[in-house]
Amino acid sequence: MKQIIRLCIMLMSSAAMIFAAETPNVILILTDDQGYGDMSGHGNPIIKTPAMDKLREEAVRLTDFHVAPKCTPTRASLMTGMDCMRTGATRVCQGRSMVYRDIKMMPGYFAESGYATGMFGKWHLGDAYPHRPRFRGFEEVLSFRAWGITSLADYWGNSYFDPVLMKNGVDTKYKGYITDIFFDEAMKWMGECAEKKKPFFVYIPTNTPHTPEVVAKEYSSPYKGKYEGKEIPDIFYGMITNIDENLGKLEAFLKEKKLRDNTILIYLSDNGTQNLKAYKLYNSGMNGKKGMLEDGGHRVPLFVRWIDGKLEHGKDIGGLTTVQDLIPTLAELCGLKGDVSKLDGTSLASLLRGTEQEVKERIMVTQFGPHCKKWDSTVVMKDSWRLINKRLYNIENDPHQDNNVFAKHPEVAKELAGHYDRWYEETKPIWDKERYTIVGTEHENPLVLYASDWIGGYCDNSGGLFVAKARGYWDIIVDKDGEYDFELRRWPEESGKTFIEPVGPKGWQKKSARPIAKAQLMIGEFDSTVDTKPEDTVAKFSVKLTKGKNKVTANLLDKNGAILCGAMYVKVNRK
């Protein structure tokens, strides 16, 4: 009997080793606000990106690849394979940065297929249960809250150097520069997976070169000066140079660990360039930057390399492709479990392998924003055509999109507008559904509700925090009946700041000195207001709640009871 058991164990172990050897690892790198023209391999005359250029030369290059023009909607589509309108996440804040909890995300497909899953970088798809990455399929997570370091939800006083990051949900102090940390920790984790013969999917979404622009002088100094009379964005380019250096270190690591050949390495950006100087200096001949509907706002690099997969390395593939295509593509390349047939994206595996030569004809819509009314922030694309409401462009002969040919090609405009009408009629009711944070669970208790996730006024950065005028509410689900403690704050708990304390850089102190004298909490039938003292940092309430859906509104008032702003931080704890 013992011999049979040993034989079974040996066979299982052998099968696991074969699976690990034949199953490709996947590394997905997503940079933040790096435009198509922000690398030397795309013709930029100033910036030096040798590692990116080498990867570009070795990879399959999709040359008409599109994302959304902003951070969250791109990430929502990347992680779901769906148009961002279907996910509910079309805005960087205001309650629209969270994907519906019943939608399966990319790491879920990998986890169900036997992969270890890790994320090291920016999430920006919700900051409380069930929206954080460790609740959406990632086993190992090193991240931060909201859009980035110095955002309203970020750890108080944080910096790109020696930051406090969330290690599997726990705020932890790290040494070094933010991008270096993410790559170093990702490589450490990949090494551990390799030792266990475990295939891995690792997502490295850097928060650079997003603002604030911060990098060591060794990276920015070489770019100081002007080029043809235009000022060079030295810090911005320095941040990209640092990413490039880390990409080179990753390459060396993969070679050392003998992981390079059987690892699918994907590199892309989340939208067009954020830097105005970079935009003016070189934008690969395109009009538009981050947030804009022209191609410069949403056409980005996509490089795919898998040496053992015998892809069409070194080849350019034209034709309209989008970020929604990555889940179906990886599902086919990696043999992932799960049905991807109903996703908005389509597999590009045959193109990458060279068994198909052209992208199938398709019409794709990108729409984003806080309200998503008809034609708000919308671009409709087919082949080389781009419809932006009443503006129609053909980028094949007008790559800068200077000439509106709407009147000259009414049949094209009608086709694209008709597709959009049908698409909008289908997606808008989905978008209109609420997105909920769940309080009182075993997964996250206590839990903090941040103003960046409330439904209401724009308030996801330090400027909004200092001014303290925005208001909003949170849709919640109470997980269990019970007594719940609510703590309302104007400043984050770790800051120790009082309600009335003026905080901020020079010129902001006067604006931030708000005469807060009361705090109000409304949830269901509960509506209570308490006085606050000048030395108070928190206002506390205790509420009996029953299981189910509810709405939380927390306000800070003056001595006369007039609402000044919402409480930017609300800590909820089920006793």
HELIX and SHEET records of a PDB file:
HELIX    1   1 LYS A    2  GLU A   22  1                                  21    
HELIX    2   2 SER A   40  HIS A   42  5                                   3    
HELIX    3   3 PRO A   50  GLU A   58  1                                   9    
HELIX    4   4 CYS A   71  THR A   80  1                                  10    
HELIX    5   5 CYS A   84  THR A   87  1                                   4    
HELIX    6   6 MET A  106  GLU A  112  1                                   7    
HELIX    7   7 PRO A  133  PHE A  135  5                                   3    
HELIX    8   8 ILE A  178  GLU A  195  1                                  18    
HELIX    9   9 LYS A  217  SER A  220  1                                   4    
HELIX   10  10 SER A  221  TYR A  223  5                                   3    
HELIX   11  11 ASP A  234  GLU A  256  1                                  23    
HELIX   12  12 LEU A  276  LEU A  281  1                                   6    
HELIX   13  13 ASP A  295  GLY A  297  5                                   3    
HELIX   14  14 ILE A  307  GLY A  309  5                                   3    
HELIX   15  15 VAL A  323  ASP A  325  5                                   3    
HELIX   16  16 LEU A  326  CYS A  334  1                                   9    
HELIX   17  17 ALA A  349  ARG A  353  1                                   5    
HELIX   18  18 PRO A  410  TRP A  431  1                                  22    
HELIX   19  19 ALA A  451  ASP A  453  5                                   3    
HELIX   20  20 SER A  462  VAL A  467  1                                   6    
HELIX   21  21 GLU A  493  SER A  495  5                                   3    
HELIX   22  22 GLN A  509  SER A  512  1                                   4    
SHEET    1   A10 VAL A 170  LYS A 173  0                                        
SHEET    2   A10 VAL A 164  LYS A 167 -1                                        
SHEET    3   A10 GLU A 140  SER A 143 -1                                        
SHEET    4   A10 ALA A 116  PHE A 120  1                                        
SHEET    5   A10 PHE A 200  PRO A 205  1                                        
SHEET    6   A10 ASN A  25  THR A  31  1                                        
SHEET    7   A10 THR A 263  SER A 269  1                                        
SHEET    8   A10 LEU A 302  ARG A 305 -1                                        
SHEET    9   A10 VAL A  60  LEU A  62 -1                                        
SHEET   10   A10 ASP A 316  ILE A 317  1                                        
SHEET    1   B 2 PHE A  65  HIS A  66  0                                        
SHEET    2   B 2 THR A 321  THR A 322  1                                        
SHEET    1   C 2 LYS A 226  TYR A 227  0                                        
SHEET    2   C 2 LYS A 230  GLU A 231 -1                                        
SHEET    1   D 4 ILE A 363  GLN A 367  0                                        
SHEET    2   D 4 THR A 378  LYS A 382 -1                                        
SHEET    3   D 4 TRP A 385  ILE A 388 -1                                        
SHEET    4   D 4 ARG A 391  ASN A 394 -1                                        
SHEET    1   E 3 THR A 437  VAL A 439  0                                        
SHEET    2   E 3 GLY A 472  VAL A 478  1                                        
SHEET    3   E 3 ILE A 455  GLY A 456 -1                                        
SHEET    1   F 5 THR A 437  VAL A 439  0                                        
SHEET    2   F 5 GLY A 472  VAL A 478  1                                        
SHEET    3   F 5 GLY A 548  LEU A 557 -1                                        
SHEET    4   F 5 LYS A 518  ILE A 523 -1                                        
SHEET    5   F 5 PHE A 526  ASP A 531 -1                                        
SHEET    1   G 4 THR A 437  VAL A 439  0                                        
SHEET    2   G 4 GLY A 472  VAL A 478  1                                        
SHEET    3   G 4 GLY A 548  LEU A 557 -1                                        
SHEET    4   G 4 ILE A 563  GLY A 566 -1                                        
SHEET    1   H 4 LEU A 447  TYR A 450  0                                        
SHEET    2   H 4 TYR A 569  ARG A 574 -1                                        
SHEET    3   H 4 GLY A 482  ARG A 489 -1                                        
SHEET    4   H 4 ALA A 539  LEU A 545 -1                                        
END                                                                             
